[in-house]
């Protein structure tokens, strides 16, 4: 049995200080955990350092100073580097350390990390999240977890500091598979949100007034409630980057192919987002899909920002 982590006793490490990771780590600091951080760009970690975190010069150095290491980076290649690399977290982890990757990544990589970690006496967890920048800031994330039950349970205070819905999905890789389900749901739903707003606009309706009618009924969704208002305000800054969503859908499609699943809706969404990225919006939020769909119908979305 692994002892539950506690502020004042357990030393945490955090790798990655992007849009979501910075807020998530901030909640752990606010909960009283001694935390050591690393980010490829130190400036992004400065708010965490200002809040009391300590800086380390590498993922390995983070692990050497921690009992539990969290990673929240961009791509599977980044996960491989910061966890399995020569200067990665596992290289600096002592037996009994817990390494929890919260990046949306490949289920097969999560299994590989777990097997490599186990050979070193280290516990590995995959724990991707959903909820975007708002959920990260407000500690309302949904956390989907794969890994050994005792290690998952031991991190209870950390999960609760960052999220609201915390579900252990199964063994290594199960958290990543659950996140692929999440991304598949979002992908086609986002098409519906954008197309509906275009319909309202072309029909001469007031889109904001229309949302009052449809948002609370059967058509309601998180994307409609949280992202449609940003679309109407022409605010396309990222809560979640288009380029990262393209990556996630690519993983889901590859896993679907491996399992013999036909996923035409997901494939369509993937192609639309690839087009959106090619139009210069890779670093915008996923709701910028509105711009690509508007272009297909010859609509210059009101007050559209330049590409």
C-alpha positions as CSV (number, residue, x, y, z in Angstrom):
1,X,0.0,0.0,0.0
2,X,1.3,3.4,-1.0
3,X,0.8,6.2,1.6
4,X,-1.4,9.1,0.6
5,X,0.4,12.2,-0.5
6,X,0.2,15.1,1.9
7,X,1.3,18.8,1.9
8,X,4.3,19.3,4.1
9,X,5.4,15.6,3.6
10,X,5.3,14.8,-0.1
11,X,7.5,16.6,-2.6
12,X,6.0,17.2,-6.0
13,X,7.6,17.8,-9.3
14,X,5.9,19.4,-12.3
15,X,7.1,19.4,-15.9
16,X,5.4,21.7,-18.4
17,X,3.9,25.2,-17.8
18,X,1.6,25.7,-20.8
19,X,-1.9,27.1,-21.0
20,X,-3.3,24.4,-18.7
21,X,-0.3,23.0,-16.9
22,X,0.5,26.3,-15.3
23,X,-2.9,26.6,-13.7
24,X,-2.9,22.9,-12.6
25,X,0.5,23.2,-10.9
26,X,-0.7,26.5,-9.3
27,X,-3.5,24.6,-7.6
28,X,-1.0,22.2,-6.1
29,X,1.1,25.0,-4.8
30,X,-1.9,26.7,-3.3
31,X,-2.8,23.4,-1.6
32,X,0.6,23.6,0.2
33,X,2.7,21.1,-1.7
34,X,6.4,21.8,-2.0
35,X,6.9,21.8,-5.8
36,X,9.9,21.8,-8.2
37,X,9.2,22.8,-11.8
38,X,10.7,22.6,-15.2
39,X,9.5,24.0,-18.5
40,X,11.4,24.4,-21.8
41,X,10.6,28.1,-21.6
42,X,11.5,29.3,-18.1
43,X,9.4,32.5,-18.5
44,X,6.2,30.4,-18.8
45,X,7.0,29.0,-15.3
46,X,7.7,32.4,-13.8
47,X,4.2,32.7,-12.2
48,X,4.8,29.4,-10.5
49,X,8.2,30.4,-9.3
50,X,6.7,33.6,-8.0
51,X,4.2,31.5,-6.1
52,X,6.9,29.6,-4.3
53,X,7.9,26.8,-6.7
54,X,11.6,25.8,-7.1
55,X,13.2,25.7,-10.5
56,X,15.1,22.6,-11.9
57,X,17.2,22.6,-15.1
58,X,15.9,19.3,-16.5
59,X,13.1,16.7,-16.1
60,X,15.7,14.5,-14.4
61,X,16.5,17.1,-11.9
62,X,12.8,17.6,-11.1
63,X,12.5,13.8,-10.4
64,X,15.6,13.8,-8.2
65,X,13.9,16.5,-6.0
66,X,10.4,14.9,-5.9
67,X,8.4,11.9,-4.6
68,X,5.7,12.4,-7.3
69,X,6.3,13.9,-10.7
70,X,3.6,15.2,-13.0
71,X,4.1,15.9,-16.7
72,X,1.8,18.1,-18.8
73,X,3.4,18.7,-22.2
74,X,2.3,18.9,-25.8
75,X,2.9,15.8,-27.9
76,X,3.7,12.1,-27.5
77,X,7.3,12.9,-28.6
78,X,7.5,15.4,-25.8
79,X,6.2,12.9,-23.3
80,X,8.8,10.4,-24.5
81,X,11.6,12.9,-24.1
82,X,10.7,14.2,-20.7
83,X,9.8,10.8,-19.2
84,X,11.9,8.2,-21.0
85,X,14.8,10.3,-22.3
86,X,18.4,10.2,-21.1
87,X,17.7,13.3,-19.0
88,X,14.0,12.4,-18.4
89,X,12.0,11.9,-15.3
90,X,12.6,8.2,-15.0
91,X,16.3,8.7,-15.1
92,X,16.0,10.7,-11.9
93,X,13.4,8.7,-10.1
94,X,14.1,6.5,-7.2
95,X,12.1,3.3,-6.4
96,X,8.7,4.2,-5.1
97,X,8.4,7.4,-7.0
98,X,5.1,8.0,-8.8
99,X,5.2,9.5,-12.3
100,X,1.9,10.8,-13.6
101,X,1.6,12.0,-17.2
102,X,-1.4,14.3,-17.7
103,X,-0.7,15.0,-21.4
104,X,-3.2,13.6,-23.9
105,X,-0.9,11.1,-25.6
106,X,-0.8,7.6,-27.1
107,X,-2.2,4.7,-25.1
108,X,0.6,2.5,-26.3
109,X,3.2,5.0,-25.0
110,X,1.4,5.0,-21.6
111,X,1.8,1.2,-21.5
112,X,5.5,1.5,-22.5
113,X,6.2,4.0,-19.8
114,X,4.4,1.9,-17.2
115,X,6.4,-1.2,-18.1
116,X,9.7,0.8,-18.2
117,X,8.9,2.4,-14.9
118,X,7.9,-0.9,-13.2
119,X,11.3,-2.3,-14.1
120,X,12.8,0.5,-12.0
121,X,10.4,0.2,-9.1
122,X,8.5,3.3,-10.2
123,X,4.7,3.6,-10.4
124,X,3.4,5.2,-13.7
125,X,0.0,6.7,-14.2
126,X,-1.6,8.2,-17.4
127,X,-4.1,10.9,-16.4
128,X,-5.2,13.1,-19.3
129,X,-7.8,15.8,-18.6
130,X,-10.7,17.6,-20.2
131,X,-12.1,21.0,-19.4
132,X,-9.8,23.4,-21.3
133,X,-8.2,26.5,-19.9
134,X,-11.4,27.4,-17.9
135,X,-11.5,24.0,-16.2
136,X,-7.8,24.2,-15.4
137,X,-8.1,27.7,-13.9
138,X,-11.2,26.8,-11.9
139,X,-10.0,23.3,-10.8
140,X,-13.0,21.7,-12.5
141,X,-11.2,19.4,-14.8
142,X,-12.4,15.9,-15.6
143,X,-9.4,13.6,-15.0
144,X,-9.3,10.2,-16.7
145,X,-6.8,7.9,-15.0
146,X,-5.0,4.7,-16.0
147,X,-2.6,2.8,-13.8
148,X,-2.2,0.8,-10.5
149,X,-5.1,1.5,-8.1
150,X,-2.9,2.0,-5.0
151,X,-0.8,4.7,-6.7
152,X,-4.0,6.4,-8.2
153,X,-5.6,6.4,-4.7
154,X,-2.4,7.8,-3.1
155,X,-2.6,10.9,-5.3
156,X,-6.2,11.6,-4.2
157,X,-5.4,15.1,-2.7
158,X,-3.6,16.1,-5.9
159,X,-6.5,15.0,-8.2
160,X,-9.0,16.9,-6.0
161,X,-6.8,20.0,-6.0
162,X,-7.0,20.1,-9.8
163,X,-10.3,18.5,-10.8
164,X,-13.9,17.9,-10.1
165,X,-14.6,14.6,-11.9
166,X,-12.0,12.0,-11.1
167,X,-12.4,8.5,-12.5
168,X,-10.0,5.5,-12.5
169,X,-10.6,3.9,-15.8
170,X,-8.4,0.9,-15.5
171,X,-4.8,-0.2,-16.1
172,X,-2.0,1.6,-17.9
173,X,-3.3,3.2,-21.1
174,X,-7.0,3.2,-20.0
175,X,-6.9,6.9,-19.2
176,X,-5.6,7.7,-22.6
177,X,-8.3,5.6,-24.3
178,X,-11.0,7.4,-22.2
179,X,-9.6,10.7,-23.4
180,X,-9.9,9.5,-27.0
181,X,-13.6,8.9,-26.4
182,X,-13.8,12.5,-25.0
183,X,-12.0,14.0,-28.1
184,X,-14.3,12.0,-30.5
185,X,-17.3,13.5,-28.8
186,X,-15.9,17.0,-28.9
187,X,-14.8,16.8,-32.5
188,X,-18.2,16.2,-34.1
189,X,-20.0,18.4,-31.5
190,X,-17.8,21.3,-32.5
191,X,-18.8,21.0,-36.1
192,X,-22.5,21.2,-35.0
193,X,-21.9,24.3,-32.9
194,X,-20.2,26.1,-35.7
195,X,-22.6,25.1,-38.4
196,X,-25.6,26.1,-36.2
197,X,-24.2,29.5,-35.6
198,X,-23.6,29.9,-39.4
199,X,-27.2,28.9,-40.0
200,X,-28.5,31.4,-37.5
201,X,-26.4,34.1,-39.0
202,X,-27.4,33.4,-42.6
203,X,-31.0,33.1,-41.7
204,X,-30.9,36.6,-40.2
205,X,-31.4,35.6,-36.6
206,X,-29.5,37.2,-33.7
207,X,-27.2,34.3,-32.8
208,X,-26.9,35.3,-29.2
209,X,-30.6,35.4,-28.8
210,X,-30.9,32.1,-30.6
211,X,-28.5,30.5,-28.1
212,X,-30.9,31.5,-25.3
213,X,-33.5,29.3,-26.8
214,X,-31.4,26.3,-27.7
215,X,-28.6,26.2,-25.1
216,X,-30.7,24.9,-22.2
217,X,-32.5,22.2,-24.2
218,X,-31.5,18.9,-25.7
219,X,-29.0,20.7,-28.0
220,X,-27.0,22.0,-25.1
221,X,-23.4,21.0,-24.6
222,X,-20.2,22.2,-22.9
223,X,-18.9,23.6,-26.2
224,X,-22.1,25.4,-26.9
225,X,-22.2,27.0,-23.5
226,X,-18.5,27.9,-23.2
227,X,-17.1,28.3,-26.8
228,X,-20.1,29.7,-28.7
229,X,-20.0,33.0,-26.8
230,X,-16.3,33.3,-27.6
231,X,-17.1,32.7,-31.3
232,X,-19.8,35.4,-31.2
233,X,-17.3,37.8,-29.6
234,X,-14.7,36.9,-32.2
235,X,-12.3,35.8,-29.5
236,X,-10.4,32.9,-30.9
237,X,-7.5,32.7,-28.4
238,X,-6.8,29.2,-27.3
239,X,-8.3,27.4,-24.4
240,X,-7.0,24.4,-26.3
241,X,-4.8,24.7,-29.4
242,X,-6.0,23.6,-32.8
243,X,-2.7,21.9,-33.5
244,X,-3.0,19.8,-30.3
245,X,-6.6,18.8,-31.2
246,X,-5.4,17.7,-34.6
247,X,-2.8,15.6,-32.8
248,X,-5.4,14.0,-30.5
249,X,-7.8,13.2,-33.4
250,X,-4.8,11.6,-35.2
251,X,-4.2,9.3,-32.2
252,X,-7.9,8.4,-32.0
253,X,-8.0,7.6,-35.7
254,X,-4.9,5.4,-35.5
255,X,-6.3,3.6,-32.5
256,X,-9.6,3.2,-34.3
257,X,-7.9,1.7,-37.3
258,X,-6.0,-0.7,-35.1
259,X,-9.3,-1.9,-33.5
260,X,-11.0,-2.2,-36.9
261,X,-13.5,0.7,-36.3
262,X,-14.9,2.9,-39.0
263,X,-15.1,6.5,-37.7
264,X,-16.3,8.7,-40.6
265,X,-17.4,11.6,-38.3
266,X,-14.1,11.8,-36.6
267,X,-12.3,11.6,-39.9
268,X,-14.3,14.5,-41.3
269,X,-13.6,16.6,-38.2
270,X,-9.9,15.8,-38.5
271,X,-9.8,16.9,-42.1
272,X,-11.6,20.2,-41.3
273,X,-9.2,21.0,-38.5
274,X,-6.2,20.1,-40.7
275,X,-7.6,22.7,-43.2
276,X,-8.1,25.2,-40.4
277,X,-4.4,24.7,-39.3
278,X,-3.2,25.2,-42.9
279,X,-5.1,28.5,-43.0
280,X,-2.9,29.8,-40.3
281,X,-5.0,29.0,-37.2
282,X,-2.9,26.2,-35.6
283,X,-2.3,28.2,-32.5
284,X,-5.9,29.4,-32.1
285,X,-8.5,27.7,-30.0
286,X,-10.5,24.8,-31.4
287,X,-13.6,27.0,-31.7
288,X,-11.8,28.8,-34.6
289,X,-13.3,26.1,-36.7
290,X,-16.0,28.7,-37.2
291,X,-13.6,30.5,-39.6
292,X,-12.9,27.5,-41.8
293,X,-16.6,26.6,-42.1
294,X,-17.6,30.2,-42.7
295,X,-15.1,30.3,-45.6
296,X,-16.7,27.2,-47.2
297,X,-20.0,29.0,-47.5
298,X,-18.4,32.3,-48.6
299,X,-19.1,34.0,-45.4
300,X,-16.6,36.5,-44.0
301,X,-17.4,35.9,-40.4
302,X,-18.2,39.3,-38.7
303,X,-15.1,41.2,-37.6
304,X,-13.0,38.2,-38.5
305,X,-9.4,38.6,-37.3
306,X,-6.7,38.4,-39.9
307,X,-5.0,35.1,-40.5
